[in-house]
Amino acid sequence: MKILVVGGTGMIGGHAALHLASKGHDVTVSGRKPPQQSTELSPMPFLKGDYVEGSFTRQDLAGFDAIIFAAGNDIRHVPEGTDYDAHVYRANAEAVPQFAALAKQAGVRHFIHVGSFYPHVAPELVEKSVYVRARKMATDGIAALADDSFHVVSVDAPFVVGTVAGMSLPMFEAYTRYAEGQLGIPPFGPAGVTNFISTQSLSEAIEAALERGENGKAYLVGDENLSFADYFKLFFQAAGNDVDVPSLDQEHPMLPDVAIFTGRGNVVQYEPDAQTMADLAYRRNDVARAVKEVVDQFRSVK
């Protein structure tokens, strides 16, 4: 299958691109900038484009059998000087369905969207948070396009941990330095529990959604429920720094409150339902392995 991965130069899309290529698909990656030369993504075909700006044309997308969309915008993607609410609404609620509609017009048969778990696990935030509302509108907007000619599935993920070999990932590099004790920040996690999934599990879910996902469905995927303290503890353990990592009801400089939409101290835990696991059948209990892979890539002394 000829596949375009939008957001394929980033961690989630890049991992999915490499995973799909390893399964024999003809994969092209797309983003605003080419993939990092230090990664195995760099030799792959590249299509430059910005879906928010509407720079893709029907001709760009024609000829692809499927699009994997892994480019949703959050606080990390807001251009300096731009209003946050306006940007995340435009980039998600408006631009994602518009891009999917263009793909359908271009004759693309499959559209797999990597969405967010927040509308599933905290539906009250749909009215309270522009970001969460925009992510739900993106998922609903593409689902409305589903028909016999256009197979649409949304794979809605929680916090994602993992890496692409050779890729610079400042957040996870900082987590590794933190776990090595280099940043002068005491070991702790902000109070609260949430779900996590590895890039490997998510890539397998994306592949399965492409092959056999129910048309028009938004799947809530996830793997392990962990406190933020236990999550950080995995980094410390992988770095060989087996210290106590308590849960404290205070903001964490490495995971600020603005990044926890359900709120510090809240417990968000769930188990993917039986139909999701039957349809997508991705690996489970993979978070500790993914954290170790991250730390092994970025640790100071290997």
TORFI-976649 format. One record per residue: residue in three letters; residue number from 0; x, y, z of N, C-alpha, C in turn. Coordinates in steps of 0.2 Angstrom, whole numbers, plus 2048, in hexadecimal, padded with zeros to 3 digits. Example, Ala and Ser with C-alpha at 12.3 -4.5 7.8 and 13.67 -1.06 7.14 Angstrom:
[fipa 'ala' 0 [842 7E4 827] [83E 7EA 827] [842 7F0 827]]
[fipa 'ser' 1 [840 7F5 823] [844 7FB 824] [840 800 827]]
REM end
This chain:
[fipa 'met' 0 [804 7FA 800] [800 800 800] [804 806 800]]
[fipa 'lys' 1 [803 80B 7FC] [806 811 7FC] [803 816 801]]
[fipa 'ile' 2 [807 818 806] [805 81C 80C] [809 822 80D]]
[fipa 'leu' 3 [805 827 80E] [808 82E 810] [807 82F 818]]
[fipa 'val' 4 [80C 830 81B] [80C 831 823] [80D 839 824]]
[fipa 'val' 5 [807 83C 825] [808 843 827] [80A 844 82E]]
[fipa 'gly' 6 [80F 848 82F] [812 848 836] [817 843 837]]
[fipa 'gly' 7 [819 840 831] [81E 83B 831] [825 83C 832]]
[fipa 'thr' 8 [826 843 834] [82D 845 836] [82E 845 83D]]
[fipa 'gly' 9 [828 844 841] [828 845 848] [828 83E 84B]]
[fipa 'met' 10 [828 83D 852] [829 837 855] [823 832 854]]
[fipa 'ile' 11 [81D 834 855] [817 82F 854] [817 82D 84C]]
[fipa 'gly' 12 [817 832 848] [816 831 841] [81C 82E 83E]]
[fipa 'gly' 13 [822 830 840] [828 82D 83E] [829 825 840]]
[fipa 'his' 14 [827 824 846] [827 81D 848] [822 819 844]]
[fipa 'ala' 15 [81C 81B 843] [817 818 83F] [819 817 838]]
[fipa 'ala' 16 [81D 81C 835] [81F 81B 82E] [824 816 82D]]
[fipa 'leu' 17 [829 815 832] [82E 810 832] [82B 809 833]]
[fipa 'his' 18 [826 809 838] [822 803 839] [81F 800 833]]
[fipa 'leu' 19 [81B 805 82F] [817 803 829] [81C 801 824]]
[fipa 'ala' 20 [822 804 823] [827 803 81E] [829 7FC 81F]]
[fipa 'ser' 21 [82A 7FA 826] [82D 7F3 828] [828 7EE 826]]
[fipa 'lys' 22 [822 7EF 825] [81D 7EB 823] [81C 7EA 81B]]
[fipa 'gly' 23 [820 7EE 818] [820 7ED 811] [81C 7F3 80D]]
[fipa 'his' 24 [81A 7F8 810] [816 7FD 80D] [81B 802 80A]]
[fipa 'asp' 25 [818 805 805] [81C 80B 802] [81A 811 805]]
[fipa 'val' 26 [81F 814 809] [81D 819 80E] [821 820 80C]]
[fipa 'thr' 27 [81D 825 80C] [81F 82C 80B] [81E 830 811]]
[fipa 'val' 28 [823 834 814] [822 838 81A] [821 83F 818]]
[fipa 'ser' 29 [81D 842 81C] [81B 849 81A] [81B 84E 820]]
[fipa 'gly' 30 [81E 854 81F] [81E 859 825] [820 85F 822]]
[fipa 'arg' 31 [821 864 827] [823 86B 824] [82A 86B 823]]
[fipa 'lys' 32 [82E 866 826] [835 866 825] [837 85F 823]]
[fipa 'pro' 33 [83C 85D 820] [83E 856 81F] [840 853 825]]
[fipa 'pro' 34 [840 84C 825] [842 848 82B] [849 84A 82D]]
[fipa 'gln' 35 [84B 849 833] [852 84A 835] [856 845 832]]
[fipa 'gln' 36 [85C 847 830] [861 843 82C] [863 83D 830]]
[fipa 'ser' 37 [863 83E 837] [866 839 83B] [861 833 83C]]
[fipa 'thr' 38 [85B 833 839] [856 82D 83A] [856 829 833]]
[fipa 'glu' 39 [853 824 834] [851 81F 82E] [84C 822 82A]]
[fipa 'leu' 40 [849 827 82C] [843 82B 828] [846 82F 822]]
[fipa 'ser' 41 [84D 831 823] [84F 835 81E] [850 833 817]]
[fipa 'pro' 42 [851 82C 816] [851 82A 80F] [84A 829 80C]]
[fipa 'met' 43 [845 829 810] [83E 828 80E] [83C 82E 809]]
[fipa 'pro' 44 [837 82C 805] [834 832 801] [831 837 805]]
[fipa 'phe' 45 [832 83D 804] [82F 843 808] [82B 847 804]]
[fipa 'leu' 46 [825 849 807] [821 84E 804] [820 854 809]]
[fipa 'lys' 47 [823 85A 807] [822 860 80B] [81B 862 80B]]
[fipa 'gly' 48 [818 864 811] [812 867 811] [810 869 818]]
[fipa 'asp' 49 [80B 86E 818] [808 870 81E] [801 870 81E]]
[fipa 'tyr' 50 [7FE 86B 821] [7F6 86A 820] [7F3 870 823]]
[fipa 'val' 51 [7F5 873 829] [7F2 879 82C] [7F2 87F 827]]
[fipa 'glu' 52 [7F7 880 823] [7F7 885 81E] [7F4 884 818]]
[fipa 'gly' 53 [7F2 87D 817] [7EE 87B 811] [7F3 87B 80B]]
[fipa 'ser' 54 [7F9 879 80C] [7FE 879 806] [7FE 872 802]]
[fipa 'phe' 55 [7FA 86D 805] [7FA 867 801] [7F4 868 7FB]]
[fipa 'thr' 56 [7F6 865 7F6] [7F1 865 7F0] [7EE 85E 7EF]]
[fipa 'arg' 57 [7E9 85E 7EB] [7E6 857 7E9] [7EB 853 7E6]]
[fipa 'gln' 58 [7EF 856 7E1] [7F4 853 7DE] [7F9 850 7E2]]
[fipa 'asp' 59 [7FB 853 7E8] [800 851 7EC] [7FD 84A 7EF]]
[fipa 'leu' 60 [7F7 84A 7F1] [7F4 844 7F4] [7F2 83E 7F0]]
[fipa 'ala' 61 [7F1 840 7E9] [7EE 83B 7E5] [7F4 835 7E4]]
[fipa 'gly' 62 [7F2 82F 7E4] [7F6 82A 7E3] [7F8 826 7E9]]
[fipa 'phe' 63 [7F6 829 7EF] [7F7 826 7F5] [7F1 822 7F7]]
[fipa 'asp' 64 [7F2 81B 7F9] [7ED 817 7FB] [7EA 819 802]]
[fipa 'ala' 65 [7EF 81C 806] [7ED 81D 80D] [7F1 823 810]]
[fipa 'ile' 66 [7EE 826 815] [7F2 82C 818] [7F1 82A 820]]
[fipa 'ile' 67 [7F7 82A 823] [7F7 82A 82A] [7F8 831 82D]]
[fipa 'phe' 68 [7F3 834 830] [7F4 83B 833] [7F6 83B 83A]]
[fipa 'ala' 69 [7FC 83D 83B] [7FF 83D 842] [802 844 843]]
[fipa 'ala' 70 [7FE 849 842] [801 850 842] [7FC 855 846]]
[fipa 'gly' 71 [7F8 852 84A] [7F4 857 84E] [7F8 85C 852]]
[fipa 'asn' 72 [7F5 862 853] [7F9 867 856] [7F7 868 85E]]
[fipa 'asp' 73 [7FC 869 862] [7FB 86B 869] [7FF 870 86B]]
[fipa 'ile' 74 [800 871 872] [803 877 874] [80B 878 871]]
[fipa 'arg' 75 [80E 872 870] [814 872 86D] [815 875 866]]
[fipa 'his' 76 [80F 876 862] [80F 878 85B] [80D 87F 85A]]
[fipa 'val' 77 [80B 882 85F] [808 889 85E] [80E 88E 85D]]
[fipa 'pro' 78 [80E 891 857] [813 896 855] [813 89C 85A]]
[fipa 'glu' 79 [819 89E 85B] [81A 8A4 860] [816 8AA 85E]]
[fipa 'gly' 80 [813 8AD 863] [80F 8B2 861] [808 8B1 85F]]
[fipa 'thr' 81 [806 8AA 85E] [7FF 8A8 85C] [7FB 8A7 862]]
[fipa 'asp' 82 [7F5 8A8 861] [7F0 8A6 866] [7EF 89F 867]]
[fipa 'tyr' 83 [7F0 89C 86D] [7F0 895 86E] [7E9 892 86B]]
[fipa 'asp' 84 [7E4 895 86E] [7DD 892 86D] [7DB 892 865]]
[fipa 'ala' 85 [7DD 898 862] [7DC 899 85B] [7E0 894 857]]
[fipa 'his' 86 [7E6 893 859] [7EA 88E 855] [7E8 887 856]]
[fipa 'val' 87 [7E7 884 85C] [7E5 87D 85C] [7DE 87C 859]]
[fipa 'tyr' 88 [7DA 881 859] [7D3 880 856] [7D4 87F 84F]]
[fipa 'arg' 89 [7D8 884 84C] [7D9 884 845] [7DC 87E 842]]
[fipa 'ala' 90 [7E2 87C 846] [7E6 876 844] [7E3 870 845]]
[fipa 'asn' 91 [7DE 86F 849] [7DB 869 84A] [7D4 868 848]]
[fipa 'ala' 92 [7CF 86D 84B] [7C8 86C 849] [7C7 86E 842]]
[fipa 'glu' 93 [7CA 872 83F] [7C9 875 838] [7CE 871 833]]
[fipa 'ala' 94 [7D4 872 834] [7D9 86F 82F] [7D9 868 82E]]
[fipa 'val' 95 [7D8 864 833] [7D9 85D 833] [7D3 85A 82E]]
[fipa 'pro' 96 [7CD 85C 830] [7C7 859 82B] [7C8 85C 824]]
[fipa 'gln' 97 [7CA 862 823] [7CB 865 81D] [7D1 861 819]]
[fipa 'phe' 98 [7D6 85F 81C] [7DB 85B 819] [7D8 854 817]]
[fipa 'ala' 99 [7D5 851 81C] [7D2 84B 81A] [7CD 84B 814]]
[fipa 'ala' 100 [7C9 850 814] [7C5 851 80E] [7C9 852 808]]
[fipa 'leu' 101 [7CE 855 808] [7D3 856 802] [7D5 84F 800]]
[fipa 'ala' 102 [7D7 84B 805] [7D9 844 804] [7D4 840 800]]
[fipa 'lys' 103 [7CE 840 803] [7C8 83D 800] [7C7 83F 7F8]]
[fipa 'gln' 104 [7C8 845 7F7] [7C7 848 7F0] [7CC 845 7EC]]
[fipa 'ala' 105 [7D2 844 7EF] [7D8 842 7EB] [7D8 83B 7E9]]
[fipa 'gly' 106 [7D3 837 7EC] [7D2 830 7EB] [7D6 82B 7F0]]
[fipa 'val' 107 [7D8 82E 7F5] [7DB 82A 7FB] [7D6 826 7FE]]
[fipa 'arg' 108 [7D7 81F 7FF] [7D2 81B 801] [7D2 81A 809]]
[fipa 'his' 109 [7D8 81B 80C] [7D8 81A 813] [7DB 820 817]]
[fipa 'phe' 110 [7D8 822 81C] [7DA 828 820] [7DA 826 828]]
[fipa 'ile' 111 [7E0 825 82B] [7E1 823 832] [7E4 829 835]]
[fipa 'his' 112 [7E0 82B 83A] [7E1 831 83E] [7E3 830 845]]
[fipa 'val' 113 [7E9 832 847] [7EB 832 84E] [7E8 837 852]]
[fipa 'gly' 114 [7E3 836 856] [7E0 83B 85A] [7E2 83A 862]]
[fipa 'ser' 115 [7DE 83E 866] [7DF 83F 86D] [7DA 83B 871]]
[fipa 'phe' 116 [7DC 838 877] [7D8 835 87B] [7D4 839 880]]
[fipa 'tyr' 117 [7D5 83F 880] [7D2 844 885] [7CA 844 884]]
[fipa 'pro' 118 [7C8 844 87D] [7C0 845 87D] [7BD 83E 87F]]
[fipa 'his' 119 [7C0 839 87F] [7BE 832 882] [7BE 832 88A]]
[fipa 'val' 120 [7C3 834 88C] [7C4 833 894] [7C2 839 898]]
[fipa 'ala' 121 [7C1 83F 895] [7BF 844 899] [7BB 849 894]]
[fipa 'pro' 122 [7B5 846 893] [7B0 849 88E] [7AE 850 890]]
[fipa 'glu' 123 [7AE 851 897] [7AC 858 899] [7B1 85D 897]]
[fipa 'leu' 124 [7B7 85B 895] [7BC 860 892] [7BA 863 88B]]
[fipa 'val' 125 [7B6 85F 888] [7B4 861 881] [7B1 868 881]]
[fipa 'glu' 126 [7AE 86A 886] [7AB 871 887] [7B0 876 88A]]
[fipa 'lys' 127 [7B4 873 88E] [7B8 877 892] [7BF 879 88F]]
[fipa 'ser' 128 [7C1 875 88B] [7C8 876 888] [7C8 876 880]]
[fipa 'val' 129 [7CA 87B 87D] [7CA 87C 876] [7CE 877 873]]
[fipa 'tyr' 130 [7D4 875 876] [7D8 870 873] [7D4 869 873]]
[fipa 'val' 131 [7D1 867 878] [7CE 861 878] [7C8 861 873]]
[fipa 'arg' 132 [7C4 866 873] [7BE 867 86F] [7C1 867 867]]
[fipa 'ala' 133 [7C6 86A 866] [7C9 86A 85F] [7CB 863 85D]]
[fipa 'arg' 134 [7CE 85F 862] [7D0 858 860] [7CA 854 85F]]
[fipa 'lys' 135 [7C5 855 862] [7BF 851 861] [7BC 853 85A]]
[fipa 'met' 136 [7BC 859 859] [7B9 85C 853] [7BD 859 84D]]
[fipa 'ala' 137 [7C4 858 84E] [7C8 855 848] [7C5 84E 847]]
[fipa 'thr' 138 [7C5 84A 84C] [7C3 843 84C] [7BC 843 849]]
[fipa 'asp' 139 [7B7 847 84B] [7B0 846 849] [7B0 849 841]]
[fipa 'gly' 140 [7B4 84E 840] [7B4 850 839] [7B6 84B 834]]
[fipa 'ile' 141 [7BB 847 835] [7BE 842 831] [7B9 83C 830]]
[fipa 'ala' 142 [7B6 83B 836] [7B2 835 836] [7AB 836 832]]
[fipa 'ala' 143 [7A9 83D 832] [7A4 83F 82D] [7A5 83D 826]]
[fipa 'leu' 144 [7AB 83D 824] [7AD 83C 81D] [7AD 834 81B]]
[fipa 'ala' 145 [7AC 830 820] [7AD 829 81F] [7A7 826 81A]]
[fipa 'asp' 146 [7A9 822 815] [7A4 81F 811] [7A7 819 80E]]
[fipa 'asp' 147 [7A4 816 809] [7A6 810 806] [7AD 812 802]]
[fipa 'ser' 148 [7AE 818 800] [7B4 81A 7FC] [7BA 81C 801]]
[fipa 'phe' 149 [7B8 81E 807] [7BD 821 80C] [7BD 81E 812]]
[fipa 'his' 150 [7C2 81A 814] [7C2 816 81A] [7C6 81A 81F]]
[fipa 'val' 151 [7C2 81D 824] [7C5 821 829] [7C5 81E 830]]
[fipa 'val' 152 [7CB 81E 834] [7CB 81C 83B] [7CF 821 83F]]
[fipa 'ser' 153 [7CD 822 845] [7D1 826 849] [7D4 822 84F]]
[fipa 'val' 154 [7DA 822 850] [7DD 81F 855] [7DF 824 85B]]
[fipa 'asp' 155 [7DB 824 860] [7DC 829 865] [7E0 827 86B]]
[fipa 'ala' 156 [7E6 82A 86B] [7EB 828 870] [7EC 82C 876]]
[fipa 'pro' 157 [7EF 829 87C] [7F0 82D 882] [7F7 830 881]]
[fipa 'phe' 158 [7FB 831 887] [802 833 887] [806 82E 883]]
[fipa 'val' 159 [80A 830 87E] [80E 82B 87A] [816 82C 87C]]
[fipa 'val' 160 [819 826 87D] [820 826 87F] [823 821 87A]]
[fipa 'gly' 161 [829 824 878] [82D 820 873] [832 824 86F]]
[fipa 'thr' 162 [835 821 86A] [83A 825 866] [83B 822 85F]]
[fipa 'val' 163 [83E 826 85B] [840 824 855] [848 824 855]]
[fipa 'ala' 164 [84B 81F 853] [853 81E 854] [856 824 850]]
[fipa 'gly' 165 [85A 828 853] [85E 82E 850] [85A 834 850]]
[fipa 'met' 166 [854 834 853] [850 83A 853] [851 83E 859]]
[fipa 'ser' 167 [852 845 858] [852 84A 85E] [84B 84B 860]]
[fipa 'leu' 168 [84A 849 867] [844 84A 86A] [845 84E 871]]
[fipa 'pro' 169 [845 854 871] [847 858 877] [844 856 87D]]
[fipa 'met' 170 [83D 855 87D] [83A 853 883] [83D 84D 886]]
[fipa 'phe' 171 [83D 848 882] [840 841 885] [847 842 887]]
[fipa 'glu' 172 [84B 846 883] [852 847 885] [852 84A 88C]]
[fipa 'ala' 173 [84E 84F 88D] [84E 852 893] [84B 84D 899]]
[fipa 'tyr' 174 [847 849 897] [844 844 89C] [84A 840 89E]]
[fipa 'thr' 175 [84E 83E 899] [854 83A 89B] [859 83D 89F]]
[fipa 'arg' 176 [85B 844 89D] [85F 847 8A2] [85D 848 8A9]]
[fipa 'tyr' 177 [856 849 8A9] [853 849 8B0] [854 843 8B4]]
[fipa 'ala' 178 [853 83D 8B0] [854 837 8B4] [85B 835 8B6]]
[fipa 'glu' 179 [860 838 8B2] [867 838 8B4] [869 83C 8B9]]
[fipa 'gly' 180 [864 841 8BB] [866 845 8C1] [86A 84B 8BF]]
[fipa 'gln' 181 [869 84D 8B8] [86D 852 8B6] [86A 859 8B6]]
[fipa 'leu' 182 [864 85A 8B7] [860 860 8B7] [85F 864 8BD]]
[fipa 'gly' 183 [861 861 8C3] [860 864 8C9] [858 864 8CB]]
[fipa 'ile' 184 [854 860 8C8] [84D 860 8CA] [84C 85A 8CE]]
[fipa 'pro' 185 [849 85A 8D4] [848 854 8D9] [844 84F 8D5]]
[fipa 'pro' 186 [845 849 8D7] [840 844 8D4] [839 844 8D7]]
[fipa 'phe' 187 [834 845 8D2] [82D 844 8D4] [829 844 8CE]]
[fipa 'gly' 188 [823 842 8CF] [81E 843 8CA] [818 847 8CC]]
[fipa 'pro' 189 [815 84B 8C8] [80F 84F 8CA] [80A 84A 8CC]]
[fipa 'ala' 190 [805 84B 8D0] [800 847 8D2] [7FB 845 8CD]]
[fipa 'gly' 191 [7F9 83F 8CC] [7F5 83D 8C7] [7F6 837 8C3]]
[fipa 'val' 192 [7F2 834 8C0] [7F2 82E 8BC] [7F0 82F 8B5]]
[fipa 'thr' 193 [7F3 82C 8B0] [7F0 82C 8A9] [7F3 826 8A6]]
[fipa 'asn' 194 [7F0 825 8A0] [7F2 820 89B] [7F8 821 897]]
[fipa 'phe' 195 [7FC 81D 895] [802 81D 891] [802 818 88C]]
[fipa 'ile' 196 [805 819 886] [806 814 881] [80C 815 87D]]
[fipa 'ser' 197 [80F 810 87B] [816 811 878] [815 812 870]]
[fipa 'thr' 198 [81A 815 86D] [81A 816 866] [819 810 862]]
[fipa 'gln' 199 [81C 80A 865] [81B 804 861] [814 801 861]]
[fipa 'ser' 200 [811 802 867] [80A 800 868] [805 804 863]]
[fipa 'leu' 201 [807 80A 863] [803 80F 85F] [804 80E 858]]
[fipa 'ser' 202 [80A 80C 856] [80B 80B 84F] [807 804 84D]]
[fipa 'glu' 203 [807 7FF 851] [804 7F9 850] [7FC 7FA 84F]]
[fipa 'ala' 204 [7FA 7FF 854] [7F2 800 853] [7F1 804 84D]]
[fipa 'ile' 205 [7F5 809 84B] [7F4 80C 844] [7F4 807 83E]]
[fipa 'glu' 206 [7F9 803 83E] [7F9 7FE 839] [7F2 7FA 839]]
[fipa 'ala' 207 [7F0 7F7 83F] [7EA 7F3 83F] [7E4 7F8 83D]]
[fipa 'ala' 208 [7E4 7FE 83F] [7DE 802 83D] [7DE 803 835]]
[fipa 'leu' 209 [7E4 803 832] [7E4 804 82B] [7E1 7FD 828]]
[fipa 'glu' 210 [7E3 7F8 82B] [7E2 7F1 828] [7DA 7EF 829]]
[fipa 'arg' 211 [7D8 7F0 82F] [7D2 7ED 831] [7CD 7F2 836]]
[fipa 'gly' 212 [7CF 7F8 837] [7CB 7FC 83B] [7C4 7FD 839]]
[fipa 'glu' 213 [7C0 7FE 83D] [7B9 7FF 83B] [7B8 806 838]]
[fipa 'asn' 214 [7B5 807 833] [7B4 80D 82F] [7B0 812 833]]
[fipa 'gly' 215 [7B3 818 834] [7B0 81D 838] [7B1 81D 83F]]
[fipa 'lys' 216 [7B4 818 842] [7B5 817 849] [7BB 81B 84C]]
[fipa 'ala' 217 [7BA 81E 852] [7BF 821 856] [7C1 81C 85C]]
[fipa 'tyr' 218 [7C7 819 85B] [7C9 814 860] [7CD 817 866]]
[fipa 'leu' 219 [7CB 816 86C] [7CF 818 872] [7D4 813 873]]
[fipa 'val' 220 [7DA 815 872] [7E0 810 873] [7E4 812 879]]
[fipa 'gly' 221 [7E7 80E 87C] [7EC 80F 882] [7EF 809 884]]
[fipa 'asp' 222 [7F3 809 889] [7F7 803 88B] [7F7 803 893]]
[fipa 'glu' 223 [7FB 807 896] [7FC 806 89D] [7FA 80C 8A1]]
[fipa 'asn' 224 [7F6 80B 8A6] [7F4 811 8AB] [7FA 812 8B0]]
[fipa 'leu' 225 [7FD 818 8B0] [803 819 8B5] [802 820 8B8]]
[fipa 'ser' 226 [804 820 8BE] [804 827 8C1] [80A 82A 8BE]]
[fipa 'phe' 227 [80A 831 8BE] [80F 835 8BB] [816 833 8BE]]
[fipa 'ala' 228 [816 832 8C5] [81C 830 8C9] [81E 82A 8C6]]
[fipa 'asp' 229 [81A 825 8C5] [81C 81E 8C3] [81F 81F 8BC]]
[fipa 'tyr' 230 [81C 823 8B8] [81F 824 8B1] [826 827 8B1]]
[fipa 'phe' 231 [827 82C 8B5] [82E 82F 8B6] [832 82A 8B9]]
[fipa 'lys' 232 [830 826 8BE] [834 820 8C1] [837 81C 8BC]]
[fipa 'leu' 233 [833 81A 8B6] [836 816 8B1] [83C 819 8AE]]
[fipa 'phe' 234 [83C 820 8AD] [842 823 8AA] [848 822 8AF]]
[fipa 'phe' 235 [847 824 8B5] [84C 823 8BA] [84F 81C 8BA]]
[fipa 'gln' 236 [84B 817 8BA] [84D 810 8BA] [851 80E 8B4]]
[fipa 'ala' 237 [84E 811 8AE] [852 80F 8A8] [859 813 8A8]]
[fipa 'ala' 238 [859 818 8AB] [860 81C 8AB] [864 819 8B1]]
[fipa 'gly' 239 [862 814 8B4] [866 811 8BA] [866 815 8C0]]
[fipa 'asn' 240 [861 819 8C1] [861 81E 8C7] [85B 81C 8CB]]
[fipa 'asp' 241 [85C 817 8CF] [856 814 8D2] [854 818 8D9]]
[fipa 'val' 242 [852 81E 8D8] [850 822 8DE] [848 822 8DF]]
[fipa 'asp' 243 [846 824 8E4] [83F 825 8E6] [83C 82B 8E1]]
[fipa 'val' 244 [836 829 8DE] [833 82F 8DA] [82C 82F 8DD]]
[fipa 'pro' 245 [82B 834 8E2] [825 835 8E5] [820 839 8E0]]
[fipa 'ser' 246 [819 838 8E2] [814 83C 8DE] [812 842 8E3]]
[fipa 'leu' 247 [813 848 8E0] [812 84E 8E4] [80D 852 8E0]]
[fipa 'asp' 248 [809 855 8E4] [804 85A 8E1] [807 861 8E0]]
[fipa 'gln' 249 [80B 861 8DB] [80E 867 8D9] [810 867 8D2]]
[fipa 'glu' 250 [810 86C 8CF] [812 86C 8C7] [819 86A 8C6]]
[fipa 'his' 251 [81A 866 8C1] [821 863 8BF] [823 867 8B9]]
[fipa 'pro' 252 [82A 86A 8BA] [82C 86D 8B4] [82D 869 8AE]]
[fipa 'met' 253 [82E 863 8AE] [82E 85F 8A8] [827 85C 8A6]]
[fipa 'leu' 254 [822 85D 8AA] [81B 85B 8A7] [817 860 8AA]]
[fipa 'pro' 255 [816 866 8A8] [813 86C 8AB] [80B 86B 8AA]]
[fipa 'asp' 256 [807 86E 8AF] [800 86D 8AF] [7FD 86E 8A8]]
[fipa 'val' 257 [7FF 873 8A4] [7FC 874 89E] [7FC 86E 899]]
[fipa 'ala' 258 [801 869 89B] [801 863 896] [7FC 85E 899]]
[fipa 'ile' 259 [7F9 85F 89F] [7F5 85A 8A2] [7EE 85D 8A2]]
[fipa 'phe' 260 [7EA 85B 89C] [7E4 85F 89B] [7DE 85C 8A0]]
[fipa 'thr' 261 [7DF 856 8A3] [7DA 854 8A8] [7DC 857 8AF]]
[fipa 'gly' 262 [7E2 85A 8B0] [7E3 85D 8B6] [7E8 859 8BA]]
[fipa 'arg' 263 [7ED 85D 8BD] [7F1 859 8C2] [7ED 856 8C8]]
[fipa 'gly' 264 [7EF 850 8CA] [7EB 84D 8CF] [7E5 848 8CD]]
[fipa 'asn' 265 [7E3 849 8C7] [7DE 845 8C4] [7E0 83E 8C2]]
[fipa 'val' 266 [7DB 839 8C3] [7DD 832 8C1] [7D9 831 8BB]]
[fipa 'val' 267 [7DD 82F 8B5] [7DA 82D 8AF] [7DD 826 8AD]]
[fipa 'gln' 268 [7D9 821 8AE] [7DB 81B 8AD] [7D5 817 8A9]]
[fipa 'tyr' 269 [7D7 813 8A4] [7D2 80F 8A1] [7D6 809 89D]]
[fipa 'glu' 270 [7D2 804 89B] [7D4 7FF 897] [7D1 7FF 891]]
[fipa 'pro' 271 [7D5 7FE 88B] [7D2 7FE 884] [7CC 7F9 884]]
[fipa 'asp' 272 [7C7 7FA 881] [7C1 7F5 881] [7C3 7EF 87D]]
[fipa 'ala' 273 [7BF 7EA 87E] [7C1 7E3 87B] [7C0 7E4 873]]
[fipa 'gln' 274 [7BC 7E8 870] [7BB 7E9 869] [7C1 7EC 866]]
[fipa 'thr' 275 [7C4 7F1 86A] [7CA 7F5 868] [7D0 7F0 867]]
[fipa 'met' 276 [7D1 7EC 86C] [7D6 7E7 86C] [7D5 7E1 867]]
[fipa 'ala' 277 [7CF 7E0 866] [7CE 7DB 861] [7CF 7DD 85A]]
[fipa 'asp' 278 [7CD 7E4 859] [7CE 7E7 852] [7D6 7E9 851]]
[fipa 'leu' 279 [7D9 7EB 856] [7E0 7EE 855] [7E5 7EA 858]]
[fipa 'ala' 280 [7E4 7E6 85D] [7E9 7E1 85F] [7F0 7E3 85F]]
[fipa 'tyr' 281 [7F1 7E9 862] [7F8 7EC 863] [7FB 7E9 86A]]
[fipa 'arg' 282 [802 7E9 86A] [805 7E6 870] [803 7EB 876]]
[fipa 'arg' 283 [804 7E7 87C] [802 7EB 882] [808 7EA 887]]
[fipa 'asn' 284 [808 7EE 88D] [80D 7EE 892] [814 7F0 88F]]
[fipa 'asp' 285 [814 7F5 88B] [81A 7F7 887] [81D 7FD 889]]
[fipa 'val' 286 [81A 800 88E] [81D 807 890] [824 807 893]]
[fipa 'ala' 287 [825 802 898] [82C 802 89B] [831 801 895]]
[fipa 'arg' 288 [830 7FC 890] [834 7FB 88B] [836 801 887]]
[fipa 'ala' 289 [830 805 886] [831 80B 882] [835 810 885]]
[fipa 'val' 290 [834 811 88C] [838 816 890] [83F 814 890]]
[fipa 'lys' 291 [841 80D 890] [848 80B 890] [84B 80D 889]]
[fipa 'glu' 292 [847 80C 884] [849 80E 87D] [84B 815 87D]]
[fipa 'val' 293 [847 819 880] [848 820 880] [84E 822 884]]
[fipa 'val' 294 [84F 81F 88A] [855 821 88E] [85B 81E 88B]]
[fipa 'asp' 295 [85B 818 888] [861 816 884] [863 81A 87F]]
[fipa 'gln' 296 [85F 81D 87B] [860 821 876] [863 828 878]]
[fipa 'phe' 297 [861 82B 87E] [863 832 880] [868 832 886]]
[fipa 'arg' 298 [869 82C 889] [86D 82D 88F] [874 82F 88E]]
[fipa 'ser' 299 [877 833 892] [87E 836 892] [883 831 891]]
[fipa 'val' 300 [883 82B 895] [888 826 895] [885 820 893]]
[fipa 'lys' 301 [887 81D 88E] [883 817 88B] [888 811 88C]]
REM end
